[in-house]
Structures are given as structure tokens and as C-alpha cells.
Amino acid sequence: MPTNTEQHHNLEQLDFETEIDCAILGDACYKVIWDQETRSVRITAPDIQGIYAWWVGDNTSMVWRIASKYSLSADMVESLYKVKPRDKAASIVELWTAQDFELWIDSTQVERKPNPYGFIPFVIYPNLREPKKFWGISDLSQIMEPQRELNRATSQLSKILELSGNPIAVLENVEESEDIAVRPGAVWNIPEDAKAYLLDLLQGGGVRLHIDYINLLYRILHDVSESPRAAFGGTERDLSGVALEIELQPLLQKVSRKRIIRTAAYNRRNRFVLKLLEKYRNESFGGNHLRVVWGPVLPQDLAKLVSNEQTLVQNGIHSRRRAMDEVGVKDPEMEFNKWLEEREAILRMNKELNLRPARGGARERAVEPQVEVVEESSPGED
């Protein structure tokens, strides 16, 4: 995606907010349109609860119509559409197909025209897709029941501890009792055959059973959500990189499944941006192949990774762009162009220093320190 577009819309924050909505509601949506006032692309994240989609037959990947429903104040509707609503707020419905666009205000059609973009400017993607279904599932639906049981068990243990901190006096063989209070230094007068003692709710290790049950619920919660305790910093021992990766394998698999869905959504959104820039700014981006570069989930040993990539580049197995991509450079193309500029500047500087003439007309070698550029003739160099 063009850098200025990303900075103008603060896409990182927008993606973060959309990801929260997606994890809670089960789906998320982007809207990519052209802003005539600013002459730029506008990217927003409409409320997925107001998005309705129609797809072709049993092919859920081919959406042919999308409706977006939201509310606006009467002043805003009158300012934007020159229509005065009946109430203080109006219901707005945008109906999009690849060919047409319709605008409805309070169940009244106020505009119908050909779609100016030639495509439906919405990108809908699920949090986690269910087989053969269009809409996704929320991360909360799987953990709601264990969480409710955990809350109930914790509340029950809290009541037991509260009662144990305020003990109950038990009197045996006593017909009447007055002024029996549990407090430091209290003196009770009871009959000769009577017995008095405090009820110990913690006797016999009963609390341990509740704590074990709560720990079991914690384990169920982590297993169902595919988020091991180690993901929250709960490792009780030092683990190596491989051991930590094995410990977090369920979470890594879940992240991998989500990244597959997000990659397709981000690439589609980026294609919409490029199409709008080509249409309204007459810019040409050629037949570029879009892809998303994800960062590592776990910490990596960069020194070892850089050493491996250096060996692969020198032997012509990886290109420099591929090596930059592997070590986590966000924009390998821009970084490679900077490397070419520095390389050209260093070669030009060395050439100028070596050809500097002496006072007598003969060439003398420069005494200034020179930066050496090692020329590589390996087939993997770009």
C-alpha cells in the first residue's frame, strides 16, 4: 500500500480497533472509497452489525450485493443529502452492487446511480471461519461457559473465606442464648453440660478442593481458547526458544489460521486502494503482486538469522530482498534502493579519491581512508 495512504489514515490503529471488533463480534469490515474533497482514498471500518451481504448460491466467497445500515442526526442528513428527516435521527441504508448504488433514507429511496468504482468497496472477513458458512465466530463464544463457571466457583470460595473470617458460634445443650458474640476477650456463660465452639469451615482441607477445582477451570479455559498459560508470562521455569515454541504451539496455530484470513482481506483492501488511485489520479502501479509481511510471534535470535541469510545470499540461494524480508524489514524494496544509492555513492567517492591529481601533474594515491565495496558475482545478487 502507498506509504502516504497508510500514514494519512493511521492504518495500524484502525487495524487494531477492527481486530478487537472482529474477535468480539466474529466479523469485521473495511470500506474503501474515494473522497472528492481531499482527493484521496478514504478507508473506514463500519460497524459490522449494520452490514448485510448476499452471495452467489453456495459460493460464499462471491458477494454480489452488500447493504450498509447506520444512523445519522437530522442536521447531518440535511447537510449531506439535502433531505429533512421526520425525526431527530434518520436510518441510512447504502445498497451496493458492482453495477449500481442506491441510497435509502428512512425507507425512502433518494438516490440511484451507476457504481462509480466498478466494484463493491467493502471487505468483509471473519474472525475464524466456520466450514461452509460466510459469517465467522467470535473468540468469546468458546470461553463464555468456562468463564461463567470460573466466576461461580471463585464467588463460592470467596463466601467460604468470608464466613471463616467471621466465625459462627455453635452451642450444644443450650436452650436459650443471650449476648453470645465472637470477639477478642469475650466470656460466655453456659450451663454445665453445654458445649460451645466455633464452626471451622476450613476444617478437613475443604478449601483445597475448591482451589483445585478453580485451577482445573483455568486449564479448561486455556485449552479451549488455545492460549497456554505461558502466553501470559506464566512459565515457571526457563525455557529455550524451541521449548517455548512447543509450549505455545496451540496459540501459534491459532495465529497462523487468523493470519491466512487477514492476509486475503488486507490484500483485497490494498487492491481497492490501488484501483482508486489509478482511476482518479491516473497513477499506474503495473502488475505488482501484493503480499503481507507478518512479523514473528516469538522472539528470534537475529544474530543467527542474519548469519544464515548472509550465507544464503553469498551462495546465490536468497536475494537481498528475500533476506531483508526474512529478518523482518518492513519495506525490503525501499531498503534495497537505499542500499543501491549508498553503494553507488561509495563507488563514486572511491573513484574520485583514487583519481585525484598531484601537484606535479602525476596522479597520487589518496591518503584518506576509503570505504571498500566488495563486488559479488554470485547469481543470487539482485
C-alpha positions as CSV (number, residue, x, y, z in Angstrom):
1,M,0.0,0.0,0.0
2,P,1.3,3.5,-0.7
3,T,3.0,4.9,2.4
4,N,1.2,8.3,2.4
5,T,-2.2,6.5,2.4
6,E,-1.1,4.4,5.3
7,Q,0.1,7.4,7.3
8,H,-2.9,9.5,6.4
9,H,-5.5,7.0,7.8
10,N,-3.3,5.6,10.6
11,L,-4.0,2.1,9.4
12,E,-2.2,0.5,12.3
13,Q,-4.6,1.9,14.8
14,L,-7.5,1.2,12.5
15,D,-6.4,-2.4,12.1
16,F,-6.1,-2.7,15.9
17,E,-9.6,-1.4,16.6
18,T,-11.0,-3.6,13.8
19,E,-9.3,-6.7,15.2
20,I,-10.9,-6.1,18.6
21,D,-14.3,-5.9,16.9
22,C,-13.6,-9.0,14.9
23,A,-12.5,-11.0,17.9
24,I,-15.6,-10.0,19.9
25,L,-18.3,-9.9,17.2
26,G,-16.9,-12.6,15.0
27,D,-16.5,-10.5,11.8
28,A,-15.0,-7.2,10.6
29,C,-15.3,-4.9,7.6
30,Y,-13.4,-2.2,5.8
31,K,-14.9,0.4,3.4
32,V,-12.6,1.8,0.8
33,I,-14.0,4.8,-1.1
34,W,-12.7,8.0,-2.9
35,D,-13.0,11.3,-1.1
36,Q,-13.7,14.1,-3.6
37,E,-12.9,16.9,-1.2
38,T,-9.4,15.7,-0.2
39,R,-8.8,13.9,-3.5
40,S,-7.6,10.9,-1.6
41,V,-8.6,7.4,-0.7
42,R,-10.7,7.1,2.5
43,I,-10.5,3.8,4.5
44,T,-13.0,3.3,7.3
45,A,-14.2,0.4,9.4
46,P,-18.0,0.5,9.6
47,D,-19.9,-1.4,12.3
48,I,-20.2,-5.0,11.2
49,Q,-23.6,-5.2,13.0
50,G,-25.0,-3.0,10.3
51,I,-23.6,-4.9,7.3
52,Y,-25.7,-7.3,5.3
53,A,-24.3,-9.5,2.5
54,W,-25.7,-11.6,-0.3
55,W,-23.6,-14.2,-2.1
56,V,-24.0,-16.3,-5.2
57,G,-25.6,-19.7,-4.5
58,D,-23.3,-21.9,-2.3
59,N,-20.2,-19.8,-3.2
60,T,-19.7,-17.7,-0.1
61,S,-16.6,-16.1,-1.5
62,M,-18.5,-14.3,-4.3
63,V,-20.6,-11.5,-2.8
64,W,-22.8,-9.7,-5.3
65,R,-24.6,-7.3,-3.1
66,I,-23.9,-5.5,0.2
67,A,-26.1,-3.2,2.3
68,S,-24.7,-0.9,5.0
69,K,-27.1,0.4,7.6
70,Y,-26.3,3.2,10.1
71,S,-27.9,6.2,11.7
72,L,-27.3,10.0,11.3
73,S,-28.6,13.0,13.0
74,A,-31.2,15.1,11.2
75,D,-28.8,18.0,10.8
76,M,-26.1,15.8,9.3
77,V,-28.7,14.2,6.9
78,E,-29.9,17.6,5.8
79,S,-26.3,18.9,5.3
80,L,-25.1,15.8,3.3
81,Y,-28.2,14.8,1.3
82,K,-30.4,18.0,1.3
83,V,-33.2,15.9,2.8
84,K,-35.0,16.8,6.0
85,P,-35.9,13.7,8.1
86,R,-39.1,13.4,10.1
87,D,-37.3,12.6,13.4
88,K,-34.2,13.7,15.1
89,A,-32.3,10.8,13.7
90,A,-32.6,9.0,10.3
91,S,-31.8,5.5,9.3
92,I,-29.4,5.4,6.3
93,V,-29.0,2.4,4.0
94,E,-26.4,2.1,1.3
95,L,-27.0,-0.7,-1.2
96,W,-24.0,-1.6,-3.3
97,T,-23.6,-3.9,-6.3
98,A,-20.8,-4.0,-8.8
99,Q,-23.1,-2.1,-11.2
100,D,-25.4,0.1,-9.1
101,F,-25.5,2.2,-6.0
102,E,-28.7,3.1,-4.1
103,L,-29.2,5.4,-1.1
104,W,-32.2,5.0,1.2
105,I,-33.2,7.3,4.0
106,D,-36.0,6.2,6.3
107,S,-37.2,3.5,3.8
108,T,-37.3,6.1,1.0
109,Q,-35.0,5.9,-2.0
110,V,-33.4,9.3,-2.5
111,E,-30.6,8.3,-5.0
112,R,-29.9,5.6,-7.6
113,K,-26.9,5.7,-9.9
114,P,-24.3,3.5,-11.5
115,N,-21.5,2.4,-9.2
116,P,-18.6,4.8,-9.8
117,Y,-15.9,2.4,-8.8
118,G,-16.9,-0.7,-10.7
119,F,-16.6,-2.9,-7.6
120,I,-18.2,-3.2,-4.2
121,P,-16.0,-1.1,-1.9
122,F,-16.4,-3.4,1.1
123,V,-14.0,-6.0,2.5
124,I,-15.8,-8.4,4.9
125,Y,-13.7,-11.0,6.7
126,P,-14.4,-13.4,9.6
127,N,-12.5,-13.8,12.8
128,L,-12.4,-17.6,12.4
129,R,-14.5,-19.1,9.6
130,E,-16.9,-22.0,10.1
131,P,-16.9,-24.6,7.3
132,K,-19.4,-23.7,4.5
133,K,-20.5,-20.5,6.3
134,F,-20.0,-16.9,5.3
135,W,-20.0,-15.3,8.8
136,G,-17.4,-16.1,11.4
137,I,-17.4,-17.0,15.0
138,S,-16.2,-14.9,18.0
139,D,-13.4,-15.9,20.3
140,L,-15.7,-15.3,23.2
141,S,-18.3,-18.0,22.3
142,Q,-15.9,-20.8,23.2
143,I,-14.8,-19.4,26.6
144,M,-18.1,-18.0,27.9
145,E,-19.3,-21.2,29.6
146,P,-15.9,-21.9,31.3
147,Q,-15.7,-18.3,32.3
148,R,-19.1,-18.3,33.9
149,E,-18.2,-21.5,35.9
150,L,-15.0,-19.9,37.0
151,N,-16.8,-16.9,38.2
152,R,-19.3,-19.1,40.2
153,A,-16.5,-21.2,41.7
154,T,-14.5,-18.1,42.7
155,S,-17.5,-16.4,44.3
156,Q,-18.3,-19.6,46.2
157,L,-14.7,-19.8,47.6
158,S,-14.9,-16.1,48.5
159,K,-18.1,-16.6,50.6
160,I,-16.4,-19.5,52.4
161,L,-13.4,-17.4,53.2
162,E,-15.6,-14.5,54.3
163,L,-17.5,-16.8,56.7
164,S,-14.4,-18.3,58.1
165,G,-13.1,-14.8,58.9
166,N,-16.4,-14.2,60.8
167,P,-16.7,-17.5,62.6
168,I,-20.1,-18.9,63.7
169,A,-20.5,-19.8,67.4
170,V,-22.1,-23.3,67.9
171,L,-23.8,-24.0,71.2
172,E,-24.8,-27.5,72.3
173,N,-27.3,-28.4,75.0
174,V,-28.3,-24.8,75.4
175,E,-32.0,-23.8,75.3
176,E,-31.5,-20.0,75.3
177,S,-28.6,-17.8,74.4
178,E,-28.1,-14.1,75.0
179,D,-25.1,-11.8,74.4
180,I,-23.2,-14.6,72.6
181,A,-20.7,-12.7,70.4
182,V,-17.5,-13.7,68.8
183,R,-14.9,-11.1,69.7
184,P,-11.5,-11.0,71.4
185,G,-11.8,-11.4,75.2
186,A,-15.4,-12.4,75.1
187,V,-16.7,-14.5,78.1
188,W,-19.6,-16.9,77.6
189,N,-21.7,-18.2,80.5
190,I,-23.2,-21.6,79.5
191,P,-24.7,-24.4,81.5
192,E,-22.5,-27.2,83.0
193,D,-23.4,-29.9,80.4
194,A,-23.3,-27.5,77.5
195,K,-20.6,-27.2,74.8
196,A,-19.5,-24.1,72.8
197,Y,-17.1,-23.9,69.9
198,L,-16.5,-22.1,66.7
199,L,-17.6,-23.6,63.4
200,D,-14.4,-24.1,61.3
201,L,-15.4,-24.1,57.6
202,L,-11.8,-24.8,56.5
203,Q,-11.5,-28.0,58.5
204,G,-10.5,-31.1,56.6
205,G,-8.9,-29.4,53.7
206,G,-12.2,-28.3,52.1
207,V,-10.7,-25.1,50.7
208,R,-8.1,-27.1,48.8
209,L,-10.8,-28.9,46.9
210,H,-12.2,-25.5,45.8
211,I,-8.7,-24.3,44.8
212,D,-8.1,-27.4,42.8
213,Y,-11.4,-27.0,41.0
214,I,-10.6,-23.4,40.1
215,N,-7.2,-24.5,38.8
216,L,-9.0,-27.1,36.7
217,L,-11.3,-24.4,35.3
218,Y,-8.2,-22.3,34.4
219,R,-6.8,-25.2,32.5
220,I,-10.0,-25.8,30.6
221,L,-10.2,-22.0,29.8
222,H,-6.7,-22.0,28.4
223,D,-7.2,-25.2,26.4
224,V,-10.5,-24.1,24.9
225,S,-9.1,-20.7,24.0
226,E,-5.8,-22.2,22.6
227,S,-3.9,-19.8,24.8
228,P,-1.5,-21.6,27.1
229,R,-0.6,-20.1,30.4
230,A,2.9,-19.4,29.1
231,A,1.3,-16.8,26.7
232,F,0.6,-14.7,29.8
233,G,4.1,-15.0,31.2
234,G,3.2,-17.9,33.3
235,T,6.3,-20.0,32.7
236,E,7.6,-21.4,36.0
237,R,11.0,-22.4,34.5
238,D,13.5,-21.1,32.0
239,L,12.7,-22.3,28.5
240,S,14.8,-22.3,25.4
241,G,13.5,-20.9,22.1
242,V,12.4,-24.4,20.8
243,A,10.8,-25.4,24.2
244,L,8.9,-22.1,24.3
245,E,7.7,-22.6,20.8
246,I,6.4,-26.1,21.7
247,E,4.8,-24.7,24.8
248,L,3.0,-22.0,22.7
249,Q,2.2,-24.3,19.8
250,P,-1.6,-24.1,20.2
251,L,-1.5,-20.3,20.1
252,L,0.9,-20.3,17.2
253,Q,-1.5,-22.5,15.2
254,K,-4.4,-20.2,16.0
255,V,-2.4,-17.1,15.0
256,S,-1.5,-18.9,11.7
257,R,-5.2,-19.6,10.9
258,K,-6.1,-16.0,11.6
259,R,-3.2,-14.7,9.5
260,I,-4.4,-16.7,6.5
261,I,-7.8,-14.9,6.7
262,R,-6.3,-11.5,7.3
263,T,-3.8,-11.8,4.5
264,A,-6.6,-12.2,1.9
265,A,-8.5,-9.3,3.5
266,Y,-5.6,-6.9,3.5
267,N,-4.5,-7.8,0.0
268,R,-8.1,-7.1,-1.2
269,R,-8.2,-3.8,0.6
270,N,-4.8,-2.8,-0.9
271,R,-6.0,-3.7,-4.4
272,F,-9.1,-1.4,-3.9
273,V,-6.7,1.4,-2.9
274,L,-4.6,0.9,-6.0
275,K,-7.6,0.8,-8.3
276,L,-9.0,4.1,-6.9
277,L,-5.6,5.8,-7.3
278,E,-5.3,4.5,-10.9
279,K,-8.9,5.7,-11.7
280,Y,-8.9,9.2,-10.1
281,R,-5.2,10.1,-10.1
282,N,-4.2,8.3,-13.3
283,E,-1.4,6.6,-11.5
284,S,0.0,3.3,-12.8
285,F,1.3,0.6,-10.4
286,G,1.9,-2.1,-13.0
287,G,1.2,-5.7,-12.4
288,N,2.5,-5.8,-8.9
289,H,2.0,-8.8,-6.7
290,L,0.6,-7.8,-3.3
291,R,1.5,-9.7,-0.2
292,V,1.5,-9.1,3.6
293,V,4.7,-9.5,5.6
294,W,4.0,-10.7,9.1
295,G,6.4,-10.3,12.0
296,P,7.5,-13.2,14.2
297,V,5.2,-14.1,17.1
298,L,8.1,-15.3,19.3
299,P,11.4,-13.7,19.9
300,Q,14.1,-14.8,17.5
301,D,17.9,-14.9,17.6
302,L,18.6,-12.2,15.0
303,A,22.3,-12.8,15.1
304,K,22.0,-16.4,14.0
305,L,19.2,-15.5,11.5
306,V,21.4,-12.7,9.9
307,S,24.3,-15.1,9.7
308,N,22.2,-17.7,7.9
309,E,20.8,-15.2,5.5
310,Q,24.3,-13.8,4.7
311,T,25.4,-17.3,3.8
312,L,22.3,-17.9,1.6
313,V,22.8,-14.5,-0.2
314,Q,26.5,-15.2,-0.8
315,N,25.8,-18.6,-2.3
316,G,23.0,-17.2,-4.6
317,I,20.2,-19.1,-2.8
318,H,18.4,-15.9,-1.5
319,S,18.3,-12.5,-2.9
320,R,18.9,-9.4,-0.8
321,R,15.2,-8.6,-0.8
322,R,14.4,-12.0,0.4
323,A,17.0,-11.8,3.2
324,M,15.6,-8.4,4.3
325,D,12.1,-9.9,4.3
326,E,13.3,-12.9,6.5
327,V,14.9,-10.7,9.1
328,G,11.8,-8.5,9.4
329,V,12.5,-5.4,7.3
330,K,9.1,-3.8,6.7
331,D,9.8,-2.5,3.2
332,P,12.6,-4.6,1.5
333,E,12.2,-2.8,-1.8
334,M,12.8,0.7,-0.3
335,E,15.7,-0.7,1.8
336,F,17.2,-2.3,-1.3
337,N,17.0,1.0,-3.2
338,K,18.7,2.8,-0.3
339,W,21.5,0.2,-0.4
340,L,21.9,0.8,-4.1
341,E,22.2,4.5,-3.6
342,E,24.8,4.1,-0.8
343,R,26.7,1.6,-2.9
344,E,26.8,4.0,-5.9
345,A,27.9,6.9,-3.7
346,I,30.7,4.8,-2.1
347,L,32.0,3.7,-5.5
348,R,31.9,7.3,-6.8
349,M,33.7,8.5,-3.8
350,N,36.4,5.9,-4.1
351,K,36.8,6.6,-7.8
352,E,37.2,10.4,-7.1
353,L,39.8,9.8,-4.4
354,N,41.9,7.4,-6.5
355,L,41.9,9.8,-9.5
356,R,42.9,12.9,-7.5
357,P,45.9,14.6,-9.4
358,A,49.1,15.5,-7.6
359,R,50.9,18.9,-7.7
360,G,53.4,17.8,-10.3
361,G,50.7,16.6,-12.7
362,A,51.1,12.9,-11.8
363,R,48.4,11.0,-10.1
364,E,48.9,10.3,-6.4
365,R,47.1,7.8,-4.3
366,A,44.7,9.3,-1.8
367,V,45.7,9.0,1.8
368,E,42.2,9.5,3.1
369,P,40.6,6.3,4.4
370,Q,38.4,4.7,1.8
371,V,35.3,2.6,2.1
372,E,35.7,-0.7,0.4
373,V,32.8,-2.2,-1.5
374,V,33.1,-5.9,-2.1
375,E,31.7,-6.8,-5.5
376,E,29.8,-10.1,-5.6
377,S,29.4,-12.1,-8.8
378,S,27.1,-14.7,-7.3
379,P,24.0,-15.5,-9.3
380,G,21.7,-14.5,-6.3
381,E,22.6,-10.8,-6.4
382,D,19.7,-8.5,-7.5
